[in-house]
Amino acid sequence: SDYNAVLVGGPCVNSHTAALKGKTYPACGTGSGFTENTAIVELQSNGANMALIVAGWEAADTKRAGVVLKNWDDATVKANLAGKSSVTVKGTTLELTGITVA
């Protein structure tokens, strides 16, 4: 909480993500709060600072959320991110055309 942070990985593999999501580390599977083929990109308070959480059910889901961040300036992605502090990322591919952001 002393710093702004970018946290990559869900509460199963990242103790800091677990703490900010209110989970006991390691929180895996259904205990993680995620469902299969789902990830989040979420900006939340980290004490007096902020944390950007990029995390998913498993590594491939977290990678999908990373693809969304990499393509933040794509018109569709940009429209789905606008004005939100949290989005859900779903899909089964790492191709932007196969990823849904809501």
DRENTORKOL-3810 file (N, C-alpha, C; in nm, 4 decimals):
REM DRENTORKOL-3810
@n.u->0.0818; n.v->-0.1211; n.w->0.0000; ca.u->0.0000; ca.v->0.0000; ca.w->0.0000; c.u->0.0856; c.v->0.1267; c.w->0.0000
@n.u->0.2160; n.v->0.1114; n.w->0.0091; ca.u->0.3056; ca.v->0.2276; ca.w->0.0056; c.u->0.3279; c.v->0.2793; c.w->-0.1365
@n.u->0.2851; n.v->0.2019; n.w->-0.2365; ca.u->0.3146; ca.v->0.2350; ca.w->-0.3753; c.u->0.1927; c.v->0.2152; c.w->-0.4649
@n.u->0.1945; n.v->0.2838; n.w->-0.5786; ca.u->0.1055; ca.v->0.2459; ca.w->-0.6872; c.u->0.1612; c.v->0.1150; c.w->-0.7407
@n.u->0.0749; n.v->0.0239; n.w->-0.7839; ca.u->0.1222; ca.v->-0.1082; ca.w->-0.8242; c.u->0.0470; c.v->-0.1610; c.w->-0.9457
@n.u->0.1164; n.v->-0.2423; n.w->-1.0229; ca.u->0.0542; ca.v->-0.3207; ca.w->-1.1283; c.u->0.0711; c.v->-0.4656; c.w->-1.0847
@n.u->-0.0398; n.v->-0.5310; n.w->-1.0568; ca.u->-0.0368; ca.v->-0.6693; ca.w->-1.0082; c.u->-0.0833; c.v->-0.7616; c.w->-1.1192
@n.u->0.0024; n.v->-0.8550; n.w->-1.1566; ca.u->-0.0291; ca.v->-0.9490; ca.w->-1.2630; c.u->-0.0373; c.v->-1.0884; c.w->-1.2025
@n.u->-0.1489; n.v->-1.1563; n.w->-1.2281; ca.u->-0.1699; ca.v->-1.2910; ca.w->-1.1757; c.u->-0.2786; c.v->-1.2917; c.w->-1.0712
@n.u->-0.3544; n.v->-1.3979; n.w->-1.0712; ca.u->-0.4669; ca.v->-1.4107; ca.w->-0.9796; c.u->-0.4248; c.v->-1.4456; c.w->-0.8375
@n.u->-0.5222; n.v->-1.4574; n.w->-0.7485; ca.u->-0.4936; ca.v->-1.4841; ca.w->-0.6077; c.u->-0.4362; c.v->-1.6230; c.w->-0.5802
@n.u->-0.4287; n.v->-1.7062; n.w->-0.6827; ca.u->-0.3662; ca.v->-1.8381; ca.w->-0.6675; c.u->-0.2139; c.v->-1.8268; c.w->-0.6739
@n.u->-0.1644; n.v->-1.7265; n.w->-0.7491; ca.u->-0.0208; ca.v->-1.7140; ca.w->-0.7716; c.u->0.0379; c.v->-1.5823; c.w->-0.7239
@n.u->-0.0439; n.v->-1.4869; n.w->-0.6869; ca.u->0.0057; ca.v->-1.3553; ca.w->-0.6460; c.u->-0.0570; c.v->-1.3174; c.w->-0.5117
@n.u->0.0243; n.v->-1.3154; n.w->-0.4087; ca.u->-0.0263; ca.v->-1.2879; ca.w->-0.2740; c.u->-0.0807; c.v->-1.1457; c.w->-0.2605
@n.u->-0.0259; n.v->-1.0524; n.w->-0.3357; ca.u->-0.0739; ca.v->-0.9139; ca.w->-0.3299; c.u->-0.2131; c.v->-0.9023; c.w->-0.3925
@n.u->-0.2340; n.v->-0.9726; n.w->-0.5044; ca.u->-0.3669; ca.v->-0.9765; ca.w->-0.5652; c.u->-0.4655; c.v->-1.0384; c.w->-0.4678
@n.u->-0.4262; n.v->-1.1482; n.w->-0.4052; ca.u->-0.5138; ca.v->-1.2142; ca.w->-0.3080; c.u->-0.5544; c.v->-1.1168; c.w->-0.1979
@n.u->-0.4593; n.v->-1.0440; n.w->-0.1445; ca.u->-0.4884; ca.v->-0.9497; ca.w->-0.0353; c.u->-0.5866; c.v->-0.8416; c.w->-0.0812
@n.u->-0.5633; n.v->-0.7826; n.w->-0.1983; ca.u->-0.6525; ca.v->-0.6766; ca.w->-0.2461; c.u->-0.7910; c.v->-0.7280; c.w->-0.2838
@n.u->-0.8005; n.v->-0.8554; n.w->-0.3223; ca.u->-0.9298; ca.v->-0.9138; ca.w->-0.3569; c.u->-0.9976; c.v->-0.9780; c.w->-0.2359
@n.u->-0.9368; n.v->-0.9675; n.w->-0.1184; ca.u->-0.9963; ca.v->-1.0210; ca.w->0.0038; c.u->-0.9923; c.v->-1.1722; c.w->0.0129
@n.u->-0.8929; n.v->-1.2333; n.w->-0.0500; ca.u->-0.8780; ca.v->-1.3795; ca.w->-0.0508; c.u->-0.7576; c.v->-1.4197; c.w->0.0322
@n.u->-0.7600; n.v->-1.5403; n.w->0.0855; ca.u->-0.6460; ca.v->-1.5952; ca.w->0.1567; c.u->-0.5555; c.v->-1.6635; c.w->0.0555
@n.u->-0.4307; n.v->-1.6208; n.w->0.0518; ca.u->-0.3331; ca.v->-1.6751; ca.w->-0.0439; c.u->-0.2872; c.v->-1.8128; c.w->-0.0019
@n.u->-0.2775; n.v->-1.9081; n.w->-0.0919; ca.u->-0.3203; ca.v->-1.9048; ca.w->-0.2308; c.u->-0.4680; c.v->-1.9422; c.w->-0.2442
@n.u->-0.5412; n.v->-1.8659; n.w->-0.3211; ca.u->-0.6833; ca.v->-1.8933; ca.w->-0.3466; c.u->-0.6960; c.v->-1.9391; c.w->-0.4916
@n.u->-0.7114; n.v->-2.0686; n.w->-0.5098; ca.u->-0.7122; ca.v->-2.1267; ca.w->-0.6448; c.u->-0.8504; c.v->-2.1810; c.w->-0.6803
@n.u->-0.8699; n.v->-2.2076; n.w->-0.8091; ca.u->-0.9958; ca.v->-2.2650; ca.w->-0.8555; c.u->-1.1139; c.v->-2.1770; c.w->-0.8205
@n.u->-1.2225; n.v->-2.2376; n.w->-0.7769; ca.u->-1.3425; ca.v->-2.1601; ca.w->-0.7447; c.u->-1.3195; c.v->-2.0653; c.w->-0.6273
@n.u->-1.2222; n.v->-2.0951; n.w->-0.5430; ca.u->-1.1890; ca.v->-2.0083; ca.w->-0.4306; c.u->-1.1251; c.v->-1.8768; c.w->-0.4722
@n.u->-1.0843; n.v->-1.8684; n.w->-0.5984; ca.u->-1.0197; ca.v->-1.7471; ca.w->-0.6474; c.u->-1.1199; c.v->-1.6353; c.w->-0.6752
@n.u->-1.2452; n.v->-1.6726; n.w->-0.6926; ca.u->-1.3464; ca.v->-1.5739; ca.w->-0.7290; c.u->-1.3618; c.v->-1.5587; c.w->-0.8796
@n.u->-1.2827; n.v->-1.6315; n.w->-0.9562; ca.u->-1.2892; ca.v->-1.6281; ca.w->-1.1019; c.u->-1.3603; c.v->-1.7529; c.w->-1.1540
@n.u->-1.4088; n.v->-1.7445; n.w->-1.2756; ca.u->-1.4625; ca.v->-1.8613; ca.w->-1.3445; c.u->-1.3732; c.v->-1.8907; c.w->-1.4641
@n.u->-1.3833; n.v->-2.0105; n.w->-1.5182; ca.u->-1.3004; ca.v->-2.0499; ca.w->-1.6321; c.u->-1.3156; c.v->-1.9528; c.w->-1.7477
@n.u->-1.2052; n.v->-1.9310; n.w->-1.8185; ca.u->-1.2003; ca.v->-1.8441; ca.w->-1.9371; c.u->-1.2350; c.v->-1.6997; c.w->-1.9065
@n.u->-1.2111; n.v->-1.6568; n.w->-1.7826; ca.u->-1.2451; ca.v->-1.5210; ca.w->-1.7403; c.u->-1.1267; c.v->-1.4555; c.w->-1.6691
@n.u->-1.1125; n.v->-1.3262; n.w->-1.6930; ca.u->-1.0102; ca.v->-1.2464; ca.w->-1.6255; c.u->-1.0677; c.v->-1.1078; c.w->-1.5985
@n.u->-0.9905; n.v->-1.0282; n.w->-1.5264; ca.u->-1.0296; ca.v->-0.8895; ca.w->-1.4997; c.u->-0.9129; c.v->-0.7961; c.w->-1.5291
@n.u->-0.9478; n.v->-0.6769; n.w->-1.5619; ca.u->-0.8557; ca.v->-0.5637; ca.w->-1.5601; c.u->-0.9260; c.v->-0.4651; c.w->-1.4686
@n.u->-0.8650; n.v->-0.4389; n.w->-1.3547; ca.u->-0.9340; ca.v->-0.3617; ca.w->-1.2512; c.u->-0.8406; c.v->-0.2623; c.w->-1.1851
@n.u->-0.8865; n.v->-0.1397; n.w->-1.1719; ca.u->-0.8136; ca.v->-0.0366; ca.w->-1.1002; c.u->-0.8826; c.v->-0.0180; c.w->-0.9659
@n.u->-0.8076; n.v->-0.0356; n.w->-0.8570; ca.u->-0.8687; ca.v->-0.0207; ca.w->-0.7256; c.u->-0.7725; c.v->0.0460; c.w->-0.6285
@n.u->-0.8286; n.v->0.0936; n.w->-0.5191; ca.u->-0.7483; ca.v->0.1591; ca.w->-0.4162; c.u->-0.6494; c.v->0.0614; c.w->-0.3556
@n.u->-0.5328; n.v->0.1137; n.w->-0.3254; ca.u->-0.4270; ca.v->0.0388; ca.w->-0.2587; c.u->-0.3746; c.v->0.1298; c.w->-0.1482
@n.u->-0.4519; n.v->0.1406; n.w->-0.0417; ca.u->-0.4206; ca.v->0.2384; ca.w->0.0628; c.u->-0.4427; c.v->0.3774; c.w->0.0053
@n.u->-0.3433; n.v->0.4643; n.w->0.0169; ca.u->-0.3514; ca.v->0.5986; ca.w->-0.0404; c.u->-0.3119; c.v->0.5983; c.w->-0.1878
@n.u->-0.2777; n.v->0.4824; n.w->-0.2403; ca.u->-0.2331; ca.v->0.4672; ca.w->-0.3790; c.u->-0.3340; c.v->0.3852; c.w->-0.4581
@n.u->-0.2957; n.v->0.3470; n.w->-0.5791; ca.u->-0.3831; ca.v->0.2690; ca.w->-0.6656; c.u->-0.3110; c.v->0.1422; c.w->-0.7102
@n.u->-0.3891; n.v->0.0405; n.w->-0.7432; ca.u->-0.3346; ca.v->-0.0836; ca.w->-0.7982; c.u->-0.4139; c.v->-0.1199; c.w->-0.9227
@n.u->-0.3427; n.v->-0.1565; n.w->-1.0277; ca.u->-0.4045; ca.v->-0.2105; ca.w->-1.1481; c.u->-0.3870; c.v->-0.3608; c.w->-1.1408
@n.u->-0.4985; n.v->-0.4324; n.w->-1.1335; ca.u->-0.4952; ca.v->-0.5792; ca.w->-1.1232; c.u->-0.5288; c.v->-0.6381; c.w->-1.2590
@n.u->-0.4399; n.v->-0.7249; n.w->-1.3065; ca.u->-0.4586; ca.v->-0.7966; ca.w->-1.4318; c.u->-0.4500; c.v->-0.9440; c.w->-1.3943
@n.u->-0.5651; n.v->-1.0100; n.w->-1.3860; ca.u->-0.5662; ca.v->-1.1446; ca.w->-1.3296; c.u->-0.6793; c.v->-1.2270; c.w->-1.3868
@n.u->-0.6594; n.v->-1.3587; n.w->-1.3872; ca.u->-0.7627; ca.v->-1.4475; ca.w->-1.4387; c.u->-0.7630; c.v->-1.5830; c.w->-1.3723
@n.u->-0.8539; n.v->-1.6660; n.w->-1.4206; ca.u->-0.8731; ca.v->-1.8017; ca.w->-1.3687; c.u->-0.7423; c.v->-1.8796; c.w->-1.3742
@n.u->-0.6744; n.v->-1.8731; n.w->-1.4878; ca.u->-0.5441; ca.v->-1.9377; ca.w->-1.5027; c.u->-0.4562; c.v->-1.8490; c.w->-1.5901
@n.u->-0.3336; n.v->-1.8907; n.w->-1.6141; ca.u->-0.2364; ca.v->-1.8070; ca.w->-1.6854; c.u->-0.2880; c.v->-1.7592; c.w->-1.8215
@n.u->-0.3524; n.v->-1.8463; n.w->-1.8975; ca.u->-0.4025; ca.v->-1.8066; ca.w->-2.0304; c.u->-0.5059; c.v->-1.6943; c.w->-2.0190
@n.u->-0.5868; n.v->-1.6971; n.w->-1.9148; ca.u->-0.6869; ca.v->-1.5918; ca.w->-1.8949; c.u->-0.6194; c.v->-1.4596; c.w->-1.8602
@n.u->-0.5168; n.v->-1.4651; n.w->-1.7768; ca.u->-0.4414; ca.v->-1.3446; ca.w->-1.7428; c.u->-0.3728; c.v->-1.2895; c.w->-1.8683
@n.u->-0.3216; n.v->-1.3777; n.w->-1.9520; ca.u->-0.2596; ca.v->-1.3338; ca.w->-2.0785; c.u->-0.3623; c.v->-1.2635; c.w->-2.1665
@n.u->-0.4852; n.v->-1.3146; n.w->-2.1695; ca.u->-0.5921; ca.v->-1.2509; ca.w->-2.2483; c.u->-0.6161; c.v->-1.1077; c.w->-2.1987
@n.u->-0.6168; n.v->-1.0893; n.w->-2.0677; ca.u->-0.6328; ca.v->-0.9554; ca.w->-2.0126; c.u->-0.5153; c.v->-0.8670; c.w->-2.0527
@n.u->-0.3972; n.v->-0.9254; n.w->-2.0615; ca.u->-0.2801; ca.v->-0.8527; ca.w->-2.1086; c.u->-0.2935; c.v->-0.8102; c.w->-2.2541
@n.u->-0.3540; n.v->-0.8958; n.w->-2.3359; ca.u->-0.3798; ca.v->-0.8614; ca.w->-2.4765; c.u->-0.4719; c.v->-0.7400; c.w->-2.4840
@n.u->-0.5706; n.v->-0.7354; n.w->-2.3968; ca.u->-0.6620; ca.v->-0.6207; ca.w->-2.3922; c.u->-0.5830; c.v->-0.4941; c.w->-2.3586
@n.u->-0.4963; n.v->-0.5002; n.w->-2.2590; ca.u->-0.4162; ca.v->-0.3827; ca.w->-2.2227; c.u->-0.3223; c.v->-0.3419; c.w->-2.3354
@n.u->-0.2621; n.v->-0.4405; n.w->-2.3995; ca.u->-0.1720; ca.v->-0.4116; ca.w->-2.5109; c.u->-0.2452; c.v->-0.3382; c.w->-2.6225
@n.u->-0.3722; n.v->-0.3695; n.w->-2.6408; ca.u->-0.4527; ca.v->-0.3120; ca.w->-2.7487; c.u->-0.5532; c.v->-0.2097; c.w->-2.6968
@n.u->-0.5158; n.v->-0.1385; n.w->-2.5908; ca.u->-0.6068; ca.v->-0.0421; ca.w->-2.5275; c.u->-0.6581; c.v->0.0624; c.w->-2.6262
@n.u->-0.5831; n.v->0.0900; n.w->-2.7325; ca.u->-0.6240; ca.v->0.1928; ca.w->-2.8277; c.u->-0.7068; c.v->0.1391; c.w->-2.9447
@n.u->-0.7334; n.v->0.0080; n.w->-2.9468; ca.u->-0.8261; ca.v->-0.0480; ca.w->-3.0448; c.u->-0.9640; c.v->0.0124; c.w->-3.0176
@n.u->-1.0341; n.v->0.0522; n.w->-3.1221; ca.u->-1.1615; ca.v->0.1246; ca.w->-3.1055; c.u->-1.2609; c.v->0.0483; c.w->-3.0182
@n.u->-1.2757; n.v->-0.0809; n.w->-3.0394; ca.u->-1.3723; ca.v->-0.1600; ca.w->-2.9616; c.u->-1.3282; c.v->-0.1711; c.w->-2.8163
@n.u->-1.2013; n.v->-0.2000; n.w->-2.7942; ca.u->-1.1494; ca.v->-0.2111; ca.w->-2.6578; c.u->-1.1630; c.v->-0.0767; c.w->-2.5869
@n.u->-1.1226; n.v->0.0281; n.w->-2.6540; ca.u->-1.1279; ca.v->0.1622; ca.w->-2.5951; c.u->-1.2702; c.v->0.1966; c.w->-2.5521
@n.u->-1.3674; n.v->0.1651; n.w->-2.6364; ca.u->-1.5075; ca.v->0.1934; ca.w->-2.6042; c.u->-1.5530; c.v->0.1130; c.w->-2.4829
@n.u->-1.5074; n.v->-0.0115; n.w->-2.4710; ca.u->-1.5481; ca.v->-0.0960; ca.w->-2.3583; c.u->-1.4775; c.v->-0.0601; c.w->-2.2281
@n.u->-1.3613; n.v->0.0044; n.w->-2.2369; ca.u->-1.2879; ca.v->0.0462; ca.w->-2.1171; c.u->-1.3313; c.v->0.1842; c.w->-2.0678
@n.u->-1.3857; n.v->0.2652; n.w->-2.1562; ca.u->-1.4152; ca.v->0.4053; ca.w->-2.1259; c.u->-1.5013; c.v->0.4209; c.w->-2.0003
@n.u->-1.4514; n.v->0.4999; n.w->-1.9064; ca.u->-1.5263; ca.v->0.5357; ca.w->-1.7867; c.u->-1.5401; c.v->0.4265; c.w->-1.6827
@n.u->-1.4730; n.v->0.3145; n.w->-1.7005; ca.u->-1.4856; ca.v->0.2020; ca.w->-1.6069; c.u->-1.3575; c.v->0.1840; c.w->-1.5271
@n.u->-1.3721; n.v->0.1393; n.w->-1.4042; ca.u->-1.2552; ca.v->0.1066; ca.w->-1.3235; c.u->-1.2305; c.v->-0.0444; c.w->-1.3225
@n.u->-1.3245; n.v->-0.1208; n.w->-1.3809; ca.u->-1.3096; ca.v->-0.2659; ca.w->-1.3855; c.u->-1.3839; c.v->-0.3216; c.w->-1.5063
@n.u->-1.3197; n.v->-0.4144; n.w->-1.5761; ca.u->-1.3859; ca.v->-0.4853; ca.w->-1.6853; c.u->-1.3575; c.v->-0.6339; c.w->-1.6719
@n.u->-1.4478; n.v->-0.7129; n.w->-1.7268; ca.u->-1.4306; ca.v->-0.8570; ca.w->-1.7332; c.u->-1.3865; c.v->-0.8929; c.w->-1.8739
@n.u->-1.2880; n.v->-0.9793; n.w->-1.8824; ca.u->-1.2321; ca.v->-1.0233; ca.w->-2.0094; c.u->-1.2636; c.v->-1.1717; c.w->-2.0243
@n.u->-1.3276; n.v->-1.2082; n.w->-2.1355; ca.u->-1.3628; ca.v->-1.3483; ca.w->-2.1581; c.u->-1.3164; c.v->-1.3923; c.w->-2.2952
@n.u->-1.2883; n.v->-1.5212; n.w->-2.3069; ca.u->-1.2489; ca.v->-1.5773; ca.w->-2.4351; c.u->-1.1745; c.v->-1.7074; c.w->-2.4179
@n.u->-1.1346; n.v->-1.7642; n.w->-2.5313; ca.u->-1.0588; ca.v->-1.8889; ca.w->-2.5294; c.u->-0.9378; c.v->-1.8805; c.w->-2.6215
@n.u->-0.9107; n.v->-1.7611; n.w->-2.6741; ca.u->-0.7997; ca.v->-1.7396; ca.w->-2.7658; c.u->-0.7212; c.v->-1.6168; c.w->-2.7209
@n.u->-0.6008; n.v->-1.6020; n.w->-2.7729; ca.u->-0.5221; ca.v->-1.4832; ca.w->-2.7451; c.u->-0.5331; c.v->-1.3821; c.w->-2.8584
@n.u->-0.6183; n.v->-1.4093; n.w->-2.9560; ca.u->-0.6442; ca.v->-1.3164; ca.w->-3.0653; c.u->-0.7487; c.v->-1.2151; c.w->-3.0197
@n.u->-0.7227; n.v->-1.0877; n.w->-3.0435; ca.u->-0.8124; ca.v->-0.9820; ca.w->-2.9980; c.u->-0.9544; c.v->-1.0032; c.w->-3.0494
@n.u->-0.9691; n.v->-1.0547; n.w->-3.1698; ca.u->-1.1035; ca.v->-1.0754; ca.w->-3.2276; c.u->-1.1836; c.v->-1.1807; c.w->-3.1519
@n.u->-1.1172; n.v->-1.2665; n.w->-3.0746; ca.u->-1.1855; ca.v->-1.3709; ca.w->-2.9992; c.u->-1.2039; c.v->-1.3381; c.w->-2.8516
@n.u->-1.1771; n.v->-1.2124; n.w->-2.8150; ca.u->-1.1840; ca.v->-1.1704; ca.w->-2.6753; c.u->-1.2995; c.v->-1.0719; c.w->-2.6578
@n.u->-1.3771; n.v->-1.0935; n.w->-2.5514; ca.u->-1.4866; ca.v->-1.0043; ca.w->-2.5179; c.u->-1.4500; c.v->-0.9248; c.w->-2.3948
@n.u->-1.4729; n.v->-0.7940; n.w->-2.4010; ca.u->-1.4464; ca.v->-0.7047; ca.w->-2.2888; c.u->-1.5776; c.v->-0.6396; c.w->-2.2492
@n.u->-1.6172; n.v->-0.6556; n.w->-2.1231; ca.u->-1.7445; ca.v->-0.5961; ca.w->-2.0774; c.u->-1.7287; c.v->-0.5421; c.w->-1.9375
END
